[in-house]
Amino acid sequence: MADSILLLIVRSKSFCPRYIPTARSKPSALWFRAIPLIASLCAISQAQSVPDDPGKVWHSKDEQGLARDLAAHPEATYDIDHQRKYTLAELTDLAEQHNPDTRVAWQQAKARAAALGIARSALYPTLAAAVLGATSRTGPLIGPDFHLQTLGYYEPFLHVEYLIFDFGGRSGGIDIAKANLLVSDLAFNDTHRKLIFQVASAYYRLLNARGQREAAEVSLKNAQTVEEDADSRLRNGLATKPDLLEATSARAQADYDLQATVGEEEIARGELATVLGLPPQTVFEVQDIGDLPIPTTMADTVDQEIDRAFAQRPELLQQIARVRADDASIRQARSAYFPSLSFSGDQGWIRAYGQQDAYPGVYAQGKVWDYELGLKWTIFDGTRREHQIAEAKADKQAAQAGVDALRNEIANETWAAYSNMKTALRRQQSAAALLTASSESYESARQSYSYGVRNLIDVVSAQKVLAQARSEDVFARTQLLLQVANLAFRTGDLIQTQPPKVGP
């Protein structure tokens, strides 16, 4: 037994060994042999583990390290002109240049392009330069004695490998890589399509919030005017105290509604800034809704819109590309039934040194080569190839079914977007007529009240109807513009008018 005692003490938060000597303890070989094991156990004890208590928040040095790493990557931003009123097209361009989603999709497409290059490299031979150097001293037993000999050599050489033909294995892999690259490119386009719609949606929500705030400000002014009229008539003995209280209540309600719209506008502005890749507190100006043309009719029929969606939607084209990839997978799996012919070889120069027993050492050198031509044909593999082909065929059938399902989904989305746009168009026309009628009714009620023909309740009611009509008119216009963008999003028109880009 060893003359020392080694104790491993395990605690709840740390693990470390302690060496407890006895009265007779002396350093021994056992202790020194145990040092590497003890060091590894100490390292394991310091590794990250689960939190100690499920009822407490977990914090550790590892978390602090992550926080430092995050601080080393500050939030990306860029300068914009705070005095300029940006149009939707300009906002879209800013988003496409700076939103991180486009960079992610771009890098993924570049990775698929590199994968295609890797697949194509299998068509070419592989050439490697290598150097071998070795020395050995052995003693072969000859008779009753060992005859020691020393050997050493140095060998630089070139090694080549080349798959001459494989009946479609490599070409199938290349076709798969091509299809995957096409899928990634279309996904890149779809990222732009979604981003453009996100910008348009956030832009129109901001316009609606701004319009609601402006309408609320006008309604507050109208309510203040009615309150002033009631106060003036009360002082002149032409109105009662309840009339003034009713007007004051209407003014207070208008002020309350205004404060809500101010907050909604701030939130909408932050959402648009985030889509643009800016901090949400960034201040910038956008084009007013009054400067935007409002459509009055539907440009195409629903059948034309659906046909265009089938031809342009990137995700449908992606699914078709996946069917191509599955076709290539079937061809690649079938190639395993055929033989493959490959070539490999080495050629180089060797220099060696040898010495045996007391004989003098000698040097030798010369050219060396080794070539091999191999024909490989798998005769039996336990039905592995059959199942690989069956798997590839099933994947293809699933991809084809996905095309049909996606086609139905796109048709339904386009139909719904077309119907929503028609509804928004009718609502906008009705809202405009309602605003005109409400404005005339309010002016008439206020004028009649000044003549004493109508009471204050009629004026306040007309003012509330006018405020609601203003709000609905703003909402109807922005909703119509949003539905126009939604229809273009569903048909894929959003990415058909964009200029080609060389970057993300």
Backbone torsions as a table, in degrees:
resi	resn	phi	psi	omega
1	MET	NA	154.7	178.8
2	ALA	-71.4	154.6	-178.1
3	ASP	-93.4	22.2	176.2
4	SER	-143.1	160.5	-179.1
5	ILE	-115.3	128.7	179.9
6	LEU	-110.3	119.4	-179.3
7	LEU	-114.3	132.8	174.2
8	LEU	-107.3	113.5	-177.0
9	ILE	-101.5	120.9	-178.0
10	VAL	-106.4	123.6	177.1
11	ARG	-113.6	170.9	-174.7
12	SER	-70.2	-31.0	-174.8
13	LYS	-111.0	-14.6	-178.2
14	SER	-150.8	162.4	-179.6
15	PHE	-137.1	121.2	179.1
16	CYS	-152.7	144.1	-179.8
17	PRO	-86.8	150.8	174.2
18	ARG	-130.1	138.8	178.6
19	TYR	-99.7	114.7	-178.4
20	ILE	-105.8	102.9	-179.9
21	PRO	-75.6	150.7	173.1
22	THR	-95.7	-177.5	-179.9
23	ALA	-66.4	-26.0	-178.5
24	ARG	-104.6	9.2	-172.2
25	SER	-69.2	141.3	175.7
26	LYS	-139.0	151.4	174.3
27	PRO	-56.0	133.1	-178.7
28	SER	-133.6	168.7	179.1
29	ALA	-65.7	-29.5	-179.7
30	LEU	-61.5	-42.7	-179.8
31	TRP	-62.4	-44.1	-178.7
32	PHE	-68.5	-32.4	176.6
33	ARG	-71.9	-25.0	-178.9
34	ALA	-82.5	-15.2	-175.9
35	ILE	-56.7	-48.3	179.4
36	PRO	-59.3	-41.1	178.8
37	LEU	-64.4	-41.1	179.8
38	ILE	-64.2	-41.5	-180.0
39	ALA	-62.5	-41.8	179.4
40	SER	-66.1	-37.9	178.0
41	LEU	-66.2	-37.6	176.2
42	CYS	-63.0	-41.5	179.0
43	ALA	-63.4	-41.0	179.1
44	ILE	-64.4	-37.3	-177.4
45	SER	-65.4	-26.4	-179.0
46	GLN	-89.3	-3.7	-179.2
47	ALA	-71.6	162.3	-179.6
48	GLN	-65.9	137.8	178.2
49	SER	-133.0	179.9	179.6
50	VAL	-69.9	158.6	178.1
51	PRO	-57.8	149.5	-177.0
52	ASP	-72.5	-31.0	-172.9
53	ASP	-135.3	126.9	179.6
54	PRO	-70.9	-12.5	-178.1
55	GLY	-98.2	8.7	-178.6
56	LYS	-129.4	151.1	176.1
57	VAL	-69.3	140.4	-176.6
58	TRP	-96.7	128.3	174.1
59	HIS	-137.6	144.0	179.5
60	SER	-153.3	175.6	176.8
61	LYS	-66.2	-31.5	177.3
62	ASP	-61.9	-40.3	177.9
63	GLU	-63.8	-40.6	177.9
64	GLN	-63.4	-36.4	177.2
65	GLY	-65.0	-39.0	176.5
66	LEU	-64.3	-38.5	177.9
67	ALA	-62.4	-38.4	177.1
68	ARG	-67.2	-39.5	177.1
69	ASP	-62.7	-39.6	178.9
70	LEU	-65.7	-39.3	178.4
71	ALA	-65.2	-25.2	178.5
72	ALA	-75.2	-10.8	177.3
73	HIS	-118.5	81.8	-176.4
74	PRO	-67.3	162.3	-179.9
75	GLU	-63.8	131.2	-179.4
76	ALA	-73.3	140.2	178.0
77	THR	-149.5	172.9	178.0
78	TYR	-155.4	164.7	-175.7
79	ASP	-88.1	139.4	173.5
80	ILE	-129.3	161.8	179.3
81	ASP	-83.9	111.3	-177.0
82	HIS	-75.0	-13.9	179.8
83	GLN	-95.1	-6.2	-174.8
84	ARG	-95.4	142.7	174.1
85	LYS	-94.7	107.9	-175.4
86	TYR	-79.7	134.6	174.3
87	THR	-81.8	170.5	179.5
88	LEU	-63.6	-38.8	179.1
89	ALA	-63.5	-40.5	179.4
90	GLU	-69.2	-38.7	176.6
91	LEU	-63.9	-39.6	178.3
92	THR	-63.4	-41.1	179.5
93	ASP	-64.4	-40.7	177.7
94	LEU	-62.2	-42.1	-179.1
95	ALA	-65.7	-41.9	-179.2
96	GLU	-65.5	-30.1	-179.4
97	GLN	-81.8	-29.4	-168.2
98	HIS	-121.3	-15.0	178.5
99	ASN	-69.4	131.4	-176.2
100	PRO	-65.5	-21.7	-179.0
101	ASP	-61.2	-37.2	179.6
102	THR	-68.7	-35.3	178.8
103	ARG	-68.4	-38.1	177.5
104	VAL	-61.8	-49.1	-179.1
105	ALA	-64.4	-35.1	-179.8
106	TRP	-66.5	-45.6	179.5
107	GLN	-65.5	-35.2	176.6
108	GLN	-64.6	-39.9	176.6
109	ALA	-65.0	-38.8	177.3
110	LYS	-64.7	-36.7	177.5
111	ALA	-64.7	-39.9	178.0
112	ARG	-67.3	-34.2	176.2
113	ALA	-65.3	-39.9	176.3
114	ALA	-65.1	-36.6	177.4
115	ALA	-63.4	-36.0	176.2
116	LEU	-64.6	-41.3	176.5
117	GLY	-62.7	-36.2	177.2
118	ILE	-65.0	-42.8	-180.0
119	ALA	-64.5	-39.5	179.9
120	ARG	-69.1	-26.1	-178.8
121	SER	-64.0	-19.8	179.1
122	ALA	-68.0	-15.0	179.1
123	LEU	-77.6	-12.6	-173.8
124	TYR	-112.1	157.0	177.7
125	PRO	-72.1	157.4	176.4
126	THR	-106.0	125.7	-178.6
127	LEU	-120.5	127.5	-178.8
128	ALA	-132.0	141.7	174.7
129	ALA	-103.8	133.3	-177.2
130	ALA	-139.7	156.4	176.8
131	VAL	-132.8	128.0	176.8
132	LEU	-114.0	136.6	176.0
133	GLY	-141.2	133.1	-177.5
134	ALA	-153.6	154.6	174.2
135	THR	-143.2	147.8	-179.0
136	SER	-151.3	154.5	175.6
137	ARG	-134.5	113.7	-177.4
138	THR	-125.7	165.2	-179.9
139	GLY	-134.5	84.1	178.6
140	PRO	-64.1	142.4	-179.5
141	LEU	-84.8	114.0	177.7
142	ILE	-123.8	111.4	-175.7
143	GLY	68.0	-137.1	-178.4
144	PRO	-86.4	-0.7	-172.7
145	ASP	-125.3	155.9	168.8
146	PHE	-90.9	129.9	178.9
147	HIS	-105.8	101.1	-177.1
148	LEU	-69.9	138.0	177.2
149	GLN	-142.4	145.8	180.0
150	THR	-114.5	130.0	178.4
151	LEU	-127.1	139.0	175.3
152	GLY	-148.0	140.7	179.6
153	TYR	-147.0	157.5	179.5
154	TYR	-133.5	123.3	-172.1
155	GLU	-138.2	101.7	167.8
156	PRO	-86.9	139.1	-179.5
157	PHE	-156.9	166.2	175.1
158	LEU	-109.8	136.7	179.6
159	HIS	-119.1	133.1	-179.2
160	VAL	-127.5	139.3	174.1
161	GLU	-133.6	137.6	-177.7
162	TYR	-152.0	124.9	174.0
163	LEU	-88.2	109.9	-172.8
164	ILE	-71.6	-52.0	174.0
165	PHE	-153.5	153.2	-178.4
166	ASP	-143.0	15.7	175.2
167	PHE	57.7	43.7	171.1
168	GLY	102.1	-0.5	179.8
169	GLY	-65.2	-49.6	-179.7
170	ARG	-70.7	-42.8	-180.0
171	SER	-63.4	-34.9	175.2
172	GLY	-64.0	-41.5	177.0
173	GLY	-63.7	-36.7	177.9
174	ILE	-66.5	-42.9	179.0
175	ASP	-64.3	-36.6	176.1
176	ILE	-62.9	-44.4	179.5
177	ALA	-64.1	-37.9	177.1
178	LYS	-62.8	-45.1	-179.9
179	ALA	-64.5	-40.1	178.7
180	ASN	-65.9	-35.8	175.3
181	LEU	-64.8	-40.6	178.3
182	LEU	-64.2	-40.9	177.1
183	VAL	-60.7	-43.6	-179.1
184	SER	-67.1	-39.6	177.2
185	ASP	-62.9	-42.2	178.5
186	LEU	-67.9	-34.7	175.0
187	ALA	-64.4	-35.9	175.2
188	PHE	-61.9	-44.5	177.1
189	ASN	-63.7	-39.8	-179.4
190	ASP	-66.6	-32.6	175.3
191	THR	-61.5	-41.6	176.4
192	HIS	-65.8	-40.5	179.1
193	ARG	-59.2	-47.2	-179.9
194	LYS	-66.2	-38.7	-179.0
195	LEU	-66.9	-41.2	179.1
196	ILE	-60.9	-41.6	179.2
197	PHE	-68.7	-36.2	176.5
198	GLN	-61.8	-41.7	178.5
199	VAL	-64.2	-46.6	-179.6
200	ALA	-61.7	-43.3	-179.7
201	SER	-63.2	-46.8	179.5
202	ALA	-65.2	-36.5	179.0
203	TYR	-64.4	-46.1	-179.2
204	TYR	-71.0	-32.6	174.1
205	ARG	-64.4	-38.0	176.6
206	LEU	-66.1	-41.9	178.2
207	LEU	-62.8	-39.6	178.4
208	ASN	-65.6	-43.8	179.5
209	ALA	-63.6	-41.5	178.2
210	ARG	-65.3	-43.5	179.2
211	GLY	-62.8	-38.3	177.5
212	GLN	-65.6	-37.8	178.0
213	ARG	-66.7	-42.7	178.6
214	GLU	-65.2	-39.9	177.6
215	ALA	-64.9	-37.6	178.2
216	ALA	-67.0	-35.3	177.6
217	GLU	-65.8	-42.2	177.4
218	VAL	-64.4	-40.8	178.8
219	SER	-63.6	-37.7	177.4
220	LEU	-64.8	-40.7	177.7
221	LYS	-63.4	-41.3	178.0
222	ASN	-63.0	-42.2	179.4
223	ALA	-64.5	-38.1	177.2
224	GLN	-65.2	-37.4	178.2
225	THR	-64.6	-43.6	177.8
226	VAL	-62.6	-39.9	178.8
227	GLU	-64.4	-40.7	178.1
228	GLU	-65.0	-38.9	178.2
229	ASP	-64.1	-42.9	-180.0
230	ALA	-64.8	-40.8	178.9
231	ASP	-64.6	-40.9	179.0
232	SER	-64.5	-42.9	-179.1
233	ARG	-69.3	-31.9	177.4
234	LEU	-66.7	-41.3	178.5
235	ARG	-64.7	-29.3	179.8
236	ASN	-91.4	5.2	177.8
237	GLY	76.0	18.6	-178.3
238	LEU	-103.5	-1.2	-179.8
239	ALA	-140.9	168.6	-179.4
240	THR	-108.3	167.1	178.9
241	LYS	-63.1	-41.3	176.4
242	PRO	-59.0	-30.7	176.6
243	ASP	-62.3	-44.9	179.3
244	LEU	-65.4	-40.0	179.4
245	LEU	-64.5	-37.7	177.4
246	GLU	-64.7	-41.8	179.0
247	ALA	-67.3	-38.8	178.1
248	THR	-64.9	-40.8	177.6
249	SER	-62.7	-40.2	178.6
250	ALA	-65.9	-37.1	177.9
251	ARG	-67.8	-40.4	178.4
252	ALA	-65.1	-39.1	177.3
253	GLN	-65.2	-39.6	177.7
254	ALA	-64.1	-39.1	177.8
255	ASP	-66.6	-38.9	177.3
256	TYR	-62.8	-44.8	178.7
257	ASP	-63.1	-34.8	179.0
258	LEU	-64.3	-43.3	-178.2
259	GLN	-63.4	-34.5	177.4
260	ALA	-66.0	-40.2	-179.7
261	THR	-69.4	-30.3	177.3
262	VAL	-63.3	-44.5	178.1
263	GLY	-64.9	-39.3	179.0
264	GLU	-65.2	-35.4	177.9
265	GLU	-66.9	-39.8	178.4
266	GLU	-63.5	-41.4	178.9
267	ILE	-65.0	-43.4	-179.7
268	ALA	-63.5	-37.9	178.3
269	ARG	-66.3	-39.8	177.8
270	GLY	-65.0	-37.7	177.7
271	GLU	-64.3	-43.0	178.7
272	LEU	-65.3	-41.0	179.0
273	ALA	-62.2	-39.0	180.0
274	THR	-64.6	-41.6	177.6
275	VAL	-63.1	-33.3	179.2
276	LEU	-76.6	-4.3	-177.6
277	GLY	82.1	25.7	-180.0
278	LEU	-114.5	158.3	172.7
279	PRO	-60.8	144.3	-175.2
280	PRO	-63.1	-20.1	-179.4
281	GLN	-86.2	3.8	-179.3
282	THR	-64.9	135.3	180.0
283	VAL	-99.9	127.2	176.5
284	PHE	-155.8	163.4	-178.3
285	GLU	-111.2	148.5	178.2
286	VAL	-127.4	163.6	-180.0
287	GLN	-64.8	140.5	-178.4
288	ASP	-74.5	157.7	179.6
289	ILE	-68.7	-26.1	178.1
290	GLY	-67.2	-18.9	179.3
291	ASP	-89.5	-2.8	-176.5
292	LEU	-97.7	136.5	175.9
293	PRO	-71.4	139.1	179.5
294	ILE	-103.7	122.2	179.4
295	PRO	-65.2	150.5	-178.8
296	THR	-117.7	-16.5	-178.9
297	THR	-141.7	166.4	174.1
298	MET	-84.9	133.2	-175.3
299	ALA	-75.8	-43.3	-175.3
300	ASP	-128.2	168.3	174.7
301	THR	-79.4	165.3	-179.4
302	VAL	-66.5	-33.3	177.7
303	ASP	-64.6	-39.8	177.7
304	GLN	-65.9	-39.1	179.0
305	GLU	-64.8	-42.2	-179.0
306	ILE	-66.7	-42.9	178.4
307	ASP	-61.5	-39.5	179.2
308	ARG	-68.2	-34.6	177.1
309	ALA	-64.7	-40.7	177.7
310	PHE	-61.7	-34.1	-176.5
311	ALA	-83.9	-19.9	-169.5
312	GLN	-119.0	-20.7	-175.4
313	ARG	-64.6	121.0	-175.4
314	PRO	-62.6	-36.1	-176.4
315	GLU	-69.9	-28.9	175.1
316	LEU	-70.4	-40.6	176.6
317	LEU	-66.4	-33.8	175.4
318	GLN	-61.2	-41.3	-179.3
319	GLN	-66.4	-36.6	175.4
320	ILE	-63.8	-39.9	177.8
321	ALA	-65.2	-34.0	176.8
322	ARG	-66.0	-35.0	174.9
323	VAL	-62.2	-39.8	175.7
324	ARG	-60.5	-44.3	-180.0
325	ALA	-62.2	-38.6	178.6
326	ASP	-68.6	-35.3	174.0
327	ASP	-59.8	-44.7	179.3
328	ALA	-65.5	-34.9	177.6
329	SER	-64.2	-37.1	177.6
330	ILE	-65.1	-44.8	178.3
331	ARG	-62.5	-39.8	179.2
332	GLN	-65.8	-40.1	179.0
333	ALA	-66.5	-37.3	-179.9
334	ARG	-69.1	-26.4	-178.8
335	SER	-65.1	-19.2	180.0
336	ALA	-68.9	-14.8	177.9
337	TYR	-77.7	-13.0	-173.8
338	PHE	-109.1	159.8	180.0
339	PRO	-74.5	163.3	174.9
340	SER	-128.1	142.9	-179.0
341	LEU	-116.0	127.1	-177.3
342	SER	-134.2	158.7	-179.6
343	PHE	-130.8	139.5	174.3
344	SER	-146.2	151.6	-178.8
345	GLY	-168.9	158.0	176.4
346	ASP	-128.7	143.6	173.7
347	GLN	-148.2	131.8	-178.3
348	GLY	-166.1	-155.8	-175.4
349	TRP	-137.7	137.8	-177.1
350	ILE	-125.5	140.6	174.5
351	ARG	-129.8	126.7	-173.7
352	ALA	-130.9	158.0	177.7
353	TYR	-133.2	138.7	179.7
354	GLY	-144.3	148.2	178.5
355	GLN	-151.4	138.3	-179.4
356	GLN	-131.6	127.9	-179.6
357	ASP	48.3	-129.1	-176.2
358	ALA	-92.8	3.7	178.4
359	TYR	-71.6	150.8	179.5
360	PRO	-68.2	149.6	178.0
361	GLY	-74.0	154.6	-179.8
362	VAL	-132.8	155.4	175.9
363	TYR	-113.6	148.1	175.6
364	ALA	-146.6	153.2	179.7
365	GLN	-152.8	161.6	179.4
366	GLY	170.3	171.0	178.2
367	LYS	-83.9	142.9	178.3
368	VAL	-131.3	151.2	175.6
369	TRP	-153.8	158.4	-179.2
370	ASP	-155.0	114.7	-178.5
371	TYR	-120.5	148.6	-177.5
372	GLU	-146.4	131.6	175.3
373	LEU	-118.2	116.8	-173.2
374	GLY	-119.1	134.7	174.3
375	LEU	-112.6	119.2	-176.7
376	LYS	-117.8	130.7	179.8
377	TRP	-141.2	113.1	179.1
378	THR	-78.2	118.1	-178.1
379	ILE	-89.4	-42.2	-178.4
380	PHE	-143.9	135.6	179.5
381	ASP	-139.0	25.4	177.8
382	GLY	69.6	34.9	-180.0
383	THR	65.0	20.5	178.5
384	ARG	-61.1	-45.2	-178.1
385	ARG	-65.1	-39.3	179.0
386	GLU	-60.9	-41.5	-179.7
387	HIS	-72.1	-32.7	176.1
388	GLN	-64.2	-42.2	177.5
389	ILE	-65.7	-42.4	178.8
390	ALA	-61.4	-40.0	178.2
391	GLU	-64.0	-44.2	179.8
392	ALA	-64.0	-40.0	178.5
393	LYS	-65.4	-40.7	178.2
394	ALA	-63.3	-40.5	177.4
395	ASP	-62.2	-38.4	178.9
396	LYS	-66.5	-44.0	178.4
397	GLN	-61.7	-39.2	177.8
398	ALA	-65.1	-40.1	178.6
399	ALA	-65.3	-40.1	177.7
400	GLN	-65.4	-40.1	175.3
401	ALA	-64.0	-34.3	176.3
402	GLY	-63.9	-33.4	176.2
403	VAL	-62.3	-46.2	-179.7
404	ASP	-63.8	-43.5	-179.9
405	ALA	-64.6	-41.8	-179.6
406	LEU	-68.8	-34.9	177.3
407	ARG	-62.4	-44.3	178.3
408	ASN	-63.3	-40.2	179.6
409	GLU	-64.6	-42.8	-179.7
410	ILE	-65.9	-41.2	178.6
411	ALA	-61.3	-41.7	180.0
412	ASN	-67.9	-41.3	178.8
413	GLU	-62.6	-42.9	-179.7
414	THR	-66.5	-41.6	177.8
415	TRP	-60.6	-45.4	179.5
416	ALA	-64.5	-40.9	178.9
417	ALA	-65.1	-38.9	178.4
418	TYR	-64.6	-44.3	179.2
419	SER	-65.3	-40.6	178.4
420	ASN	-63.6	-36.5	178.5
421	MET	-68.5	-40.9	177.1
422	LYS	-62.1	-41.8	178.1
423	THR	-64.3	-44.3	179.0
424	ALA	-62.9	-35.2	178.7
425	LEU	-65.4	-44.6	178.8
426	ARG	-66.9	-39.4	179.9
427	ARG	-66.5	-36.4	178.6
428	GLN	-65.4	-41.1	178.4
429	GLN	-65.2	-40.4	178.1
430	SER	-67.7	-39.0	179.9
431	ALA	-65.5	-38.1	177.8
432	ALA	-64.4	-42.2	177.8
433	ALA	-65.6	-39.3	178.4
434	LEU	-64.1	-39.2	178.8
435	LEU	-64.3	-41.7	178.9
436	THR	-63.1	-46.8	-179.0
437	ALA	-65.7	-39.6	-179.6
438	SER	-67.3	-37.2	178.1
439	SER	-63.6	-44.1	179.6
440	GLU	-66.3	-39.0	179.5
441	SER	-66.0	-39.3	179.9
442	TYR	-66.4	-45.6	179.7
443	GLU	-62.8	-38.7	179.7
444	SER	-68.3	-42.0	179.4
445	ALA	-65.2	-40.5	179.7
446	ARG	-66.5	-41.1	179.0
447	GLN	-66.6	-40.9	178.8
448	SER	-65.7	-35.0	178.2
449	TYR	-65.8	-37.3	178.3
450	SER	-66.1	-26.7	177.7
451	TYR	-89.1	-4.0	179.8
452	GLY	82.5	10.6	-179.2
453	VAL	-83.2	-36.4	179.9
454	ARG	-112.5	156.0	177.7
455	ASN	-93.5	173.3	-174.9
456	LEU	-67.8	-32.8	-179.6
457	ILE	-60.1	-37.4	177.3
458	ASP	-64.0	-40.0	-179.3
459	VAL	-68.2	-44.7	179.9
460	VAL	-63.1	-40.3	178.3
461	SER	-64.1	-42.2	178.5
462	ALA	-65.6	-36.4	178.8
463	GLN	-66.1	-40.0	178.4
464	LYS	-66.6	-39.6	177.6
465	VAL	-64.5	-39.4	178.4
466	LEU	-64.9	-41.6	178.8
467	ALA	-62.0	-43.1	177.9
468	GLN	-64.9	-37.4	179.5
469	ALA	-66.5	-39.3	177.1
470	ARG	-62.8	-45.2	179.9
471	SER	-61.9	-44.2	-179.1
472	GLU	-68.0	-33.0	178.2
473	ASP	-66.6	-43.2	177.5
474	VAL	-63.6	-46.2	179.9
475	PHE	-62.1	-41.3	-178.4
476	ALA	-65.4	-39.5	179.5
477	ARG	-68.2	-46.7	179.8
478	THR	-68.2	-34.3	178.1
479	GLN	-66.4	-37.1	176.9
480	LEU	-64.3	-45.0	178.4
481	LEU	-63.7	-38.4	178.4
482	LEU	-65.1	-40.4	179.3
483	GLN	-69.7	-30.7	172.8
484	VAL	-62.7	-45.7	178.0
485	ALA	-65.4	-36.6	-179.9
486	ASN	-65.7	-41.0	177.9
487	LEU	-64.4	-41.9	177.0
488	ALA	-64.8	-33.3	176.7
489	PHE	-67.4	-43.2	-178.4
490	ARG	-69.8	-32.2	-179.9
491	THR	-87.7	-11.5	-177.3
492	GLY	85.1	9.2	-179.8
493	ASP	-66.8	-24.1	-174.9
494	LEU	-61.1	-32.0	-176.8
495	ILE	-99.9	4.1	179.3
496	GLN	-88.7	-20.1	-178.2
497	THR	-102.5	2.5	-178.3
498	GLN	-82.8	141.1	176.6
499	PRO	-67.7	151.5	178.3
500	PRO	-63.8	144.9	-177.5
501	LYS	-118.9	147.8	175.8
502	VAL	-103.2	-6.5	179.9
503	GLY	-131.7	-170.3	-177.8
504	PRO	-75.1	NA	NA
